[in-house]
Every structure is written in structure tokens, then in C-alpha cells.
Amino acid sequence: MNASVYELLALAMRYWFIALMAAIVFLLAQSFLREWRIEKAVQRRIASAASLYALRLVSSEDRRLEAGLYLPLEGDVLLGSGRGCDLRLKTRSLQRRHLVLRPERDGVLLFPEGSALVAVEGERVRKLGKLLPGQRMQAGGLLFELRAQGEEEEDGPWQGG
């Protein structure tokens, strides 16, 4: 083969390699952008559901816990008295792992752990229950009220506790 044919072949291979690398970079960037958009959408969904509600302690059998305690619900929350709970209240009224609270747009789903005493408006919840804003929930010897974030009481807005 002639030297000019080799030069043309080398030039073609060089441009083919550059085009191939550009296509790979483009596809990687497109994939990264798609994943980033999905992650942002998930974060927005979690953030919108996470900060919708808060529990307010109405009454307690334990004198160490004062009524009015404000507990914001941020994502799935494990309530109990043991280590590893997202909302840990040091009281004998609660089991170590008492219940899981999952905020949703129209209320909070309740998942009692084991034989934990959980009741909504006086009705016992055994496996799955729903707590709506304004309703009261008993967990062990504690009575909570679910309130929407930003809602004001007669005495004014809640203060974080």
C-alpha cells in the first residue's frame, strides 16, 4: 500500500476515535442529567411530605414529659424509648420500639411495633392505622395530637420544643 493510503486510514481512524469519545461523553452526560432530575424530584416529594405534620404532646402519665412538647415528623419516624429511635422519649410509657409514623399528603400512617398500645380517637390500632390532622393518638401512656405544620392554635403558633 501506498503511504498516502496509510495516512488517509490513520486520519479516518483518528476522527472515528474522536467521534466515538464524543458520543460516549454525550451519553454519560445525558444519563447523569436524567438521574439528577429524578433525584431532585424524589427529594422534592420527600421534603413536601416530610414537613407537613407534627405531633404535639397533649398529656402524659410521666411527669418528666411536659404537655405542649412539639415533635415535627420528617420522613418515616420510629417513636420509642430505646436507642436508635428517631423520636426517643425516655419514659416507661413507651416500648423501646413503639411505632413507626409515615407522613403522607392526607395524614400519617401508623405501624405499631409488636404488641405496642396505639389508639386513634380511642380505637386500638393493631397493624396499620391512619391519623388525620386534628385527631388524637394514644401511644402507651402518652396522648398526642396531629397538627399540620404552620397551623396556629388559639394561643398562637407552636414553638419548637
GUVO-381692 format. One record per residue (C-alpha): residue in three letters; x, y, z. Coordinates in nm, 2 decimals, padded with zeros to 4 digits. Layout:
<atoms>
{atom ALA,{X,Y,Z}};
...
</atoms>
This chain:
<atoms>
{atom MET,{00.00,00.00,00.00}};
{atom ASN,{00.10,00.35,-00.07}};
{atom ALA,{00.20,00.59,00.22}};
{atom SER,{-00.09,00.82,00.13}};
{atom VAL,{-00.34,00.54,00.19}};
{atom TYR,{-00.19,00.48,00.53}};
{atom GLU,{-00.21,00.85,00.61}};
{atom LEU,{-00.58,00.86,00.50}};
{atom LEU,{-00.66,00.55,00.70}};
{atom ALA,{-00.48,00.69,01.01}};
{atom LEU,{-00.67,01.02,00.97}};
{atom ALA,{-01.00,00.84,00.94}};
{atom MET,{-00.93,00.63,01.25}};
{atom ARG,{-00.83,00.94,01.44}};
{atom TYR,{-01.16,01.12,01.35}};
{atom TRP,{-01.36,00.79,01.42}};
{atom PHE,{-01.20,00.77,01.77}};
{atom ILE,{-01.28,01.14,01.84}};
{atom ALA,{-01.64,01.09,01.73}};
{atom LEU,{-01.67,00.78,01.94}};
{atom MET,{-01.53,00.95,02.25}};
{atom ALA,{-01.77,01.25,02.19}};
{atom ALA,{-02.07,01.01,02.17}};
{atom ILE,{-01.96,00.84,02.50}};
{atom VAL,{-01.93,01.17,02.68}};
{atom PHE,{-02.26,01.29,02.54}};
{atom LEU,{-02.44,00.97,02.66}};
{atom LEU,{-02.28,00.98,03.00}};
{atom ALA,{-02.38,01.35,03.04}};
{atom GLN,{-02.74,01.27,02.93}};
{atom SER,{-02.76,00.98,03.18}};
{atom PHE,{-02.62,01.19,03.46}};
{atom LEU,{-02.87,01.47,03.39}};
{atom ARG,{-03.16,01.22,03.39}};
{atom GLU,{-03.05,01.07,03.72}};
{atom TRP,{-03.00,01.42,03.87}};
{atom ARG,{-03.36,01.52,03.77}};
{atom ILE,{-03.50,01.20,03.92}};
{atom GLU,{-03.31,01.26,04.24}};
{atom LYS,{-03.44,01.62,04.27}};
{atom ALA,{-03.80,01.51,04.21}};
{atom VAL,{-03.77,01.24,04.48}};
{atom GLN,{-03.61,01.50,04.72}};
{atom ARG,{-03.89,01.75,04.65}};
{atom ARG,{-04.15,01.48,04.71}};
{atom ILE,{-03.99,01.37,05.04}};
{atom ALA,{-03.95,01.73,05.15}};
{atom SER,{-04.31,01.82,05.08}};
{atom ALA,{-04.44,01.51,05.27}};
{atom ALA,{-04.18,01.53,05.54}};
{atom SER,{-04.26,01.87,05.68}};
{atom LEU,{-04.64,01.86,05.66}};
{atom TYR,{-04.72,01.74,06.01}};
{atom ALA,{-04.61,01.75,06.37}};
{atom LEU,{-04.72,01.57,06.69}};
{atom ARG,{-04.80,01.78,07.00}};
{atom LEU,{-04.80,01.61,07.34}};
{atom VAL,{-05.13,01.67,07.50}};
{atom SER,{-05.09,01.47,07.82}};
{atom SER,{-04.85,01.22,07.97}};
{atom GLU,{-04.85,00.98,08.26}};
{atom ASP,{-04.48,01.06,08.30}};
{atom ARG,{-04.42,01.38,08.49}};
{atom ARG,{-04.08,01.43,08.32}};
{atom LEU,{-04.26,01.50,07.98}};
{atom GLU,{-04.45,01.83,07.97}};
{atom ALA,{-04.76,01.88,07.77}};
{atom GLY,{-04.70,02.10,07.47}};
{atom LEU,{-04.39,01.91,07.35}};
{atom TYR,{-04.37,01.96,06.98}};
{atom LEU,{-04.23,01.68,06.76}};
{atom PRO,{-04.20,01.75,06.38}};
{atom LEU,{-04.24,01.45,06.16}};
{atom GLU,{-03.97,01.44,05.90}};
{atom GLY,{-04.00,01.13,05.68}};
{atom ASP,{-04.05,00.79,05.83}};
{atom VAL,{-04.01,00.82,06.21}};
{atom LEU,{-03.96,00.54,06.47}};
{atom LEU,{-04.11,00.65,06.80}};
{atom GLY,{-04.00,00.48,07.12}};
{atom SER,{-03.79,00.49,07.43}};
{atom GLY,{-03.49,00.29,07.31}};
{atom ARG,{-03.17,00.38,07.14}};
{atom GLY,{-03.19,00.40,06.76}};
{atom CYS,{-03.54,00.56,06.76}};
{atom ASP,{-03.58,00.88,06.55}};
{atom LEU,{-03.81,01.03,06.82}};
{atom ARG,{-03.68,00.89,07.15}};
{atom LEU,{-03.88,00.98,07.46}};
{atom LYS,{-03.73,00.85,07.78}};
{atom THR,{-04.04,00.72,07.95}};
{atom ARG,{-04.16,00.38,08.07}};
{atom SER,{-04.49,00.46,07.89}};
{atom LEU,{-04.34,00.36,07.56}};
{atom GLN,{-04.18,00.04,07.44}};
{atom ARG,{-03.83,00.06,07.31}};
{atom ARG,{-03.96,00.05,06.96}};
{atom HIS,{-04.33,00.16,06.99}};
{atom LEU,{-04.45,00.26,06.65}};
{atom VAL,{-04.35,00.39,06.30}};
{atom LEU,{-04.51,00.71,06.17}};
{atom ARG,{-04.51,00.77,05.79}};
{atom PRO,{-04.63,01.12,05.68}};
{atom GLU,{-04.84,01.13,05.37}};
{atom ARG,{-05.03,01.41,05.20}};
{atom ASP,{-05.37,01.34,05.37}};
{atom GLY,{-05.24,01.22,05.71}};
{atom VAL,{-05.00,01.00,05.89}};
{atom LEU,{-04.99,00.62,05.86}};
{atom LEU,{-04.92,00.43,06.19}};
{atom PHE,{-04.75,00.10,06.22}};
{atom PRO,{-04.74,-00.03,06.58}};
{atom GLU,{-04.44,-00.25,06.66}};
{atom GLY,{-04.53,-00.58,06.82}};
{atom SER,{-04.79,-00.55,07.09}};
{atom ALA,{-04.75,-00.18,07.15}};
{atom LEU,{-05.06,00.01,07.27}};
{atom VAL,{-05.16,00.26,07.00}};
{atom ALA,{-05.51,00.41,06.97}};
{atom VAL,{-05.66,00.67,06.74}};
{atom GLU,{-05.95,00.86,06.89}};
{atom GLY,{-06.00,00.58,07.14}};
{atom GLU,{-05.99,00.29,06.88}};
{atom ARG,{-05.70,00.05,06.91}};
{atom VAL,{-05.47,00.02,06.61}};
{atom ARG,{-05.31,-00.33,06.58}};
{atom LYS,{-05.13,-00.34,06.24}};
{atom LEU,{-05.20,-00.03,06.04}};
{atom GLY,{-05.38,00.29,06.12}};
{atom LYS,{-05.42,00.64,05.99}};
{atom LEU,{-05.41,00.96,06.19}};
{atom LEU,{-05.56,01.27,06.04}};
{atom PRO,{-05.49,01.63,06.13}};
{atom GLY,{-05.67,01.73,06.45}};
{atom GLN,{-05.71,01.37,06.57}};
{atom ARG,{-05.56,01.24,06.89}};
{atom MET,{-05.34,00.93,06.92}};
{atom GLN,{-05.25,00.74,07.24}};
{atom ALA,{-04.91,00.57,07.24}};
{atom GLY,{-04.86,00.39,07.57}};
{atom GLY,{-04.94,00.65,07.84}};
{atom LEU,{-04.89,00.95,07.61}};
{atom LEU,{-05.16,01.14,07.43}};
{atom PHE,{-05.06,01.32,07.11}};
{atom GLU,{-05.25,01.54,06.87}};
{atom LEU,{-05.16,01.56,06.50}};
{atom ARG,{-05.13,01.91,06.36}};
{atom ALA,{-05.05,02.04,06.02}};
{atom GLN,{-04.73,02.24,06.02}};
{atom GLY,{-04.79,02.61,06.02}};
{atom GLU,{-05.14,02.57,06.18}};
{atom GLU,{-05.20,02.81,06.46}};
{atom GLU,{-05.36,02.73,06.79}};
{atom GLU,{-05.58,02.96,07.00}};
{atom ASP,{-05.27,03.08,07.19}};
{atom GLY,{-05.06,03.14,06.88}};
{atom PRO,{-04.82,02.93,06.67}};
{atom TRP,{-04.63,02.64,06.82}};
{atom GLN,{-04.28,02.68,06.94}};
{atom GLY,{-04.04,02.41,06.88}};
{atom GLY,{-03.95,02.21,07.20}};
</atoms>
